[in-house]
Amino acid sequence: MHGEYKVPGGKLVVVDLDVVEGALRDVRVAGDFFLEPDEALFDINRALEGANADLPAQELAARIDAALPEGTVMFGLTSEAVGVAVRRALANAADWHDYDWQLIHTGPQPPALHMALDEVLTAEVAAGRRPPTLRVWEWGAPAVIIGSFQSLRNEVDPEGAARHGMTVVRRISGGGAMFVEPGNTITYSLCVPDALVQGLSFADSYAYLDDWVLAALDGMGVKAWYQPLNDIATAAGKIAGAAQKRMVGGTGAVLHHVTMAYDIDAEKMLDVLRIGREKLSDKGTTSAKKRVDPLRRQTGLPREAVIERMIDTFRGRYGLTEGAVTPEEMARAEELAATKFSSPEWTARVP
């Protein structure tokens, strides 16, 4: 069995192994990481040899930590990353390069249609009728998008939303509210087969699916990292939030979407969103304005240039061909936008 795991912000870890009578055998760890002393690699292999194949990544990591000689130095590598690579080998996980990725980047569309397209395209990937897809959104109207489980009245001030012409819609993924305005927001979705994240914990899958974004930001001079569970942050503040939805049917698929603040009208945001004191306290801040630091200031680049560099980074890593929403997919999305995502019943399903 063969498993690979690219440590977010680190190096590639590769594990080859066999399973005999429920135990790991002939374990061989490799990769482009740095490790001192050299002999520590063999200690890692020996620590995994004979381990129960059902052990989670954290327990495999504990075995490794206990076996490493004092003073061992890992760079671009962690013991838990080795454990994740083992789990991915056992789960027969896929690699980014196993797929032909498709890009969808079209003109502005209504908020409800964006919600519907996420659901339809991910279902098509799960069914095997669509290749894994990167979709970059263009917003046709300002909007507040609330998470699947958020209370509408707790998150949105209806008078503020009406005052600023904000459409309010609910998405199918969890997480917090998104405040978006055309030209001020960069949003993208990844619709990926479930096999790509096999062996990863729910939390690890977030950083794994966005490692290419961190590389793109680094190329623009922005040092960003994942702040668990689902924020992309810099020393100056949060710049993006991610959310996921796992879909069953067919071979299964994962919807992973991210909204990045290119620019933001903080006064308007606070007039529309009801941001609780407890949430702000949990983030260690006293003002919602200080929680978001837009990419416009940090990169000094036009929004279109930021998007272009992101797409180029993805293409350079994994390959990417131009694609489009099919007429059948669009027809289903338009129906869902009208019957589900524009309906008061769905939007207020958690009042």
JOGI-V88259 format. One record per backbone hydrogen bond with DSSP energy under -0.5 kcal/mol. NH is the residue of the N-H (numbers start at 1). CO is the residue of the C=O. Records with the same first field share a line. If there is no record, write none. Layout:
NH: CO ; CO
This chain:
3: 15
5: 13
7: 5 ; 11
10: 7
11: 76
13: 5
14: 30
15: 3
16: 28
17: 1
18: 25
20: 23
23: 20
24: 51
25: 18
28: 16
30: 14
32: 12
34: 75
36: 73
40: 37
41: 38
42: 39
43: 39
44: 40
45: 41
46: 42
47: 43
48: 44
49: 45
50: 24
51: 48
53: 22
55: 52
60: 56
61: 57
62: 58
63: 59
64: 60
65: 61
66: 62
67: 63 ; 64
68: 64
72: 69
73: 36
75: 34
82: 78
83: 79
84: 80
85: 81
86: 82
87: 83
88: 84
89: 85
90: 86
91: 87
92: 89
93: 88
94: 195
98: 95
99: 96
101: 99
102: 132
103: 321
104: 134
106: 136
109: 138
114: 110
115: 111
116: 112
117: 113
118: 114
119: 115
120: 116
121: 117
122: 118
123: 119
124: 120
125: 121
126: 122
127: 123
128: 124 ; 125
129: 124
130: 124
133: 191
134: 102
135: 133 ; 189
136: 104 ; 134
137: 135 ; 187
140: 109
143: 180
144: 167
145: 178
146: 144 ; 169
148: 173
150: 147
152: 350
153: 351
155: 151
156: 152
157: 272
158: 156
161: 157
162: 158
163: 159
164: 160
165: 162
166: 161
167: 142
169: 144 ; 167
171: 146
174: 244
178: 145
180: 143 ; 178
184: 181
185: 181
186: 260
188: 258
189: 135
190: 256
191: 133
192: 190 ; 254
194: 252
196: 193
197: 194
198: 195
200: 197
205: 201
206: 202 ; 203
207: 203
208: 204
209: 205
210: 206
211: 208
213: 210
214: 210
215: 211
216: 212
217: 213
218: 214
219: 215
220: 216 ; 217
221: 218
222: 217
223: 221
224: 222
225: 233
227: 231
228: 226
231: 227
232: 240
233: 225 ; 231
234: 237
237: 234
238: 291
239: 232
240: 232
241: 259
242: 230
243: 257
245: 255
247: 253
251: 126
252: 249
253: 247
254: 192
255: 245
256: 190 ; 254
257: 243
258: 188
259: 241
260: 186
261: 239
262: 184 ; 260
263: 184
266: 264
269: 265
270: 266
271: 267
272: 268 ; 269
273: 269
274: 155
275: 273
276: 274
280: 276
281: 277
282: 278
283: 279
284: 281
285: 280
290: 287
291: 288
292: 288 ; 289
293: 238
294: 292
295: 261
296: 262
298: 294
299: 295
300: 295 ; 296
306: 302
307: 303
308: 304
309: 305
310: 306
311: 307
312: 308
313: 309
314: 310
315: 311
316: 312
317: 313
318: 314
319: 314 ; 315
321: 101
323: 103
330: 326
331: 327
332: 328
333: 329
334: 330
335: 331
336: 332
337: 333
338: 334
339: 335
340: 336
341: 336
342: 337
343: 340
347: 343
348: 344
349: 346
351: 349
